[in-house]
Amino acid sequence: MTTRRTFIAAAMLMLSSLALAAQTPDITGTWTAKFETQVGEQEYTYEFVVKGTTLTGTATGNLLGKSQIADGKIEGGTITFIENGTYMDMPLRIEYSGTVASKDEIKFSRKIGDFGAEEFVAKRSK
């Protein structure tokens, strides 16, 4: 009886993992965004790589240059990551959270240290 319960529990865990993976959209690739900030218009290119629920890649902006994505996660349609950039020779931490709106759009909000926040849409680059 114990073996049967263990087997059923393992099967349910595997099925729930497969269901979560099926619900997680593949955002691997290049995404672009243009949006207004306190320091003017920003143009960004994001290169995302997804492996399981781990999100890595780069964020390249016209003001901060290229930064590695840190602490990236994607679960279901929810994305979070950190961009550690430098502005005027000072480190700048930008926290992102987003929702996959479609296969070609991600709705993001980002918090820039204690300076403010912005909302924008990134679009898949064709």
C-alpha positions in Angstrom: 0.0 0.0 0.0 2.8 2.4 0.9 4.6 1.8 -2.5 1.3 2.5 -4.3 0.9 5.8 -2.5 4.5 6.8 -3.2 4.0 6.0 -6.9 0.7 8.0 -7.1 2.4 11.0 -5.3 5.4 10.9 -7.7 3.1 10.7 -10.7 1.0 13.6 -9.5 4.1 15.7 -8.9 5.4 14.9 -12.4 2.1 15.8 -14.0 1.9 19.1 -12.1 5.5 19.9 -13.2 4.6 19.1 -16.8 1.4 21.3 -16.6 3.5 24.2 -15.2 6.0 23.8 -18.0 3.2 23.7 -20.6 1.8 27.0 -19.2 5.1 28.8 -19.2 5.5 30.6 -22.6 8.8 30.4 -24.4 10.2 34.0 -24.4 13.6 33.0 -25.6 14.8 35.5 -28.2 15.2 39.2 -28.8 12.7 41.8 -27.5 12.7 45.6 -27.9 11.0 48.4 -26.0 10.9 52.2 -26.2 9.5 54.2 -23.2 9.8 57.5 -21.4 11.7 57.9 -18.1 12.7 60.7 -15.8 15.9 61.1 -17.8 14.3 60.9 -21.3 13.3 58.3 -23.8 14.9 54.9 -23.4 15.4 52.3 -26.1 16.1 48.7 -24.9 16.9 45.4 -26.4 16.5 42.3 -24.3 18.1 39.0 -25.2 16.3 36.3 -23.1 17.3 32.7 -22.7 14.9 30.4 -20.8 15.9 27.0 -19.3 13.1 25.6 -17.2 12.0 28.4 -14.9 15.4 30.2 -15.1 15.7 33.4 -17.2 19.1 34.7 -18.2 20.4 37.0 -21.0 21.2 40.7 -21.4 19.5 44.0 -21.3 21.0 46.7 -23.5 19.8 50.3 -23.2 20.8 53.5 -24.9 21.7 55.1 -21.5 23.1 52.2 -19.4 24.7 50.1 -22.1 24.7 46.3 -21.8 24.0 44.5 -18.5 23.7 40.8 -17.6 20.2 39.7 -16.4 20.5 38.5 -12.8 18.1 36.5 -10.6 15.8 35.9 -13.6 12.7 33.6 -13.2 9.7 32.8 -15.4 6.8 30.9 -13.9 3.6 30.6 -15.9 3.3 34.0 -17.6 5.1 35.9 -14.8 8.7 37.2 -15.3 11.1 38.8 -12.8 14.7 39.8 -13.1 17.3 42.3 -12.1 19.4 44.6 -14.3 22.5 45.8 -12.6 23.7 48.8 -14.5 25.9 51.8 -14.0 24.8 55.4 -14.4 27.3 58.3 -14.0 29.8 55.8 -12.5 27.4 54.7 -9.9 25.8 51.3 -9.6 22.1 51.2 -10.4 19.8 48.3 -9.6 16.6 48.0 -11.7 14.0 45.4 -10.7 11.7 44.1 -13.4 8.4 42.3 -13.2 6.3 41.4 -16.2 3.4 39.4 -17.6 3.4 37.7 -21.0 0.5 39.3 -22.7 0.8 37.3 -25.9 3.5 35.4 -27.9 4.8 38.8 -29.1 4.2 41.2 -26.1 5.4 41.4 -22.5 3.9 44.0 -20.2 6.7 45.2 -17.8 7.0 47.4 -14.8 10.4 48.3 -13.5 11.6 49.9 -10.3 14.8 51.9 -10.5 16.4 51.9 -7.0 14.6 54.5 -4.9 14.2 56.9 -7.9 10.9 55.8 -9.5 9.1 53.3 -11.6 8.0 52.9 -15.2 5.6 50.7 -17.1 6.1 49.7 -20.7 5.5 47.0 -23.3 8.4 44.9 -24.9 7.7 43.4 -28.3 9.3 40.3 -29.8 11.8 41.3 -32.5 11.1 39.7 -35.8 
